[in-house]
Amino acid sequence: MLDCRRQNIHRSKLPKPGAIGHIVGLSTVNPRRKCIVSHYPLCDNVLPYSIGIHTVWVRFLDNGEFARFSGIWFEDLP
């Protein structure tokens, strides 16, 4: 039996798969481009720098492009 308490999630809140929103705060991405959360990576844990998944894969609705961003840059649409 495993006694590990650490789970494969980051302390920050991740958006749910299928959530529609946009990427804010990055100068490389137009904040008006709508995207949908496609999936989470299997793992982006590189010890000791991270303790779990904190990125999401999004698909932009205008051209179908897939990109990976930190979950803090995704903002749900109202």
N, C-alpha and C positions, 0 to 999 in steps of 0.2 A: 504494500500500500504506500502511496506517495504522501508525504507529509509537507510538501511544498505549499506555501501560502501565496506565492507570487503567481499571478495569472498573466496571460498574454494580451493585456490591454494597458493602455497608457492612462495616466491620471486625468488627462484632458478628455472632454466629452467629444465623442465621434458622432457624426451624422448617421442616420439610419440608411441602409441601402435602399435606393429608390427615391430618396429625397431630392427635390428639385430646388436649385438655388443658384448662386453665383459665387465666384472667387473674388474676395475683397482684399485690399492691402498689398497686392503685388503689382509692381510697375510693369511686369512682363505680360500681364493678362488683362484684357479689357474687362472691367467689372460689370459691364452690361451683358456679357455673354452668359446665357443660361446654360446650366449643366445639370446632369443627374448623377448621383452617386452610384457607381457601378458595383464596386466590390472593395474589400480590404485586401491588402497583401497577406500572404500566409504568415510572414514574419518580417519585421524590420528591426529586429533586436540585435544590436551589436554591443555586447557588454564591454565595458561598463558604461557606455554612453547613453543607452536607452534601456528601458525596462519593459518594452512591449510595443504593440502596434499603435502608431499615432498618425499614419498616413492613410489616405483613401484614394482610390482610382475613380476619376470622374470621366463622363463622356459628354462632350459639348454638343448641344442640340443643333447648332447651326451647320456643322460640317462632320459630326461624328468622330472627331478627334478624341483619343484617350490621353489622359495626363494624370500624373500622380502628384498630389499636394498634401501638405500637412492638414489635418482636420481643423486646425484653428483658422485657416483661410477660407473655409466654406461657410456660407451664410444662407440659411433657408429663406425662400421667398414667402412673403405673408399670404 
